Amino acid sequence: MEDVTRQTPLQQIKNCKIGQKTKLHHYINLYDCIIGENCTVGSFVEIQNGVTVGKNVKISSHSFLCEGVVIEENVFIGHHVVFTNDRYPRATNEHGTKKVAGEWALEKIIVRKGASIGSNSTILPGVIIGENAMIGAGSVVTKNVPANTTVAGVPADALPGKRKGEKSR
């Protein structure tokens, strides 16, 4: 794994550990994160401090991975997927001054091995997406998704007959 810091008109990468054979497209912001081997990070992606991405992960364009996100190996993240880490976001505190680190509650998100998240999905704070789970495009994931389960919708809910080994009705 290589320590990388680079700023060009097309990429801003600060203090990241990036695995071999990982492909980074143009117009990305990466800082203080870890990205494993053989990954692809599409254009217009931001990955914030403390994020960990396992090996063989594909992150499609226009996606946002905020602080507190853990992506295990072999995960697919579609275009324009947004992860959130604060259940009650506010720009200012009760005194009217801009919030700083420590004045909000970070809630982690974990995406387990082999999961797929469809384009334009939003993943809310504190969620765990199980191994090999499938998130339908445009979903808003508000609660944990069990392993081998397909969910879709707003809010995302399990689709009948889509659990691995379950018979269709």
C-alpha angles and dihedrals in degrees: 000000000000127000106231133191117164135150121191132147086265103041139028112195119167127183097333132152109223126185127230119276092020112144118215117193126207127282098033133141116207124167136171092344138125121232119184132223125296096013130144122217112191129216121288094021123144121199114183134210119298096019115138121202120188127218125290094023123150116206110186125214125293095020125143123210110185131198113295098036120130118190115189124207128298094020124150119210114188129216119300097005112164126202119197127199107185121068093197107032119188130166093218137034126236089279092058096248123126113274117248133193111304095029094092135049114251112209116194126228122208124196110193128219118297097008121144125210117197124228120283094017123145121213115202126215123284096021126141116202108204130233113289092000118153122217114199120232115275094018126147107215109207101162141029117294115216121232116277093014129129117216132179141167141047104321094018114243134176116274114229115257093012100108112106108265094011116126119237115249 
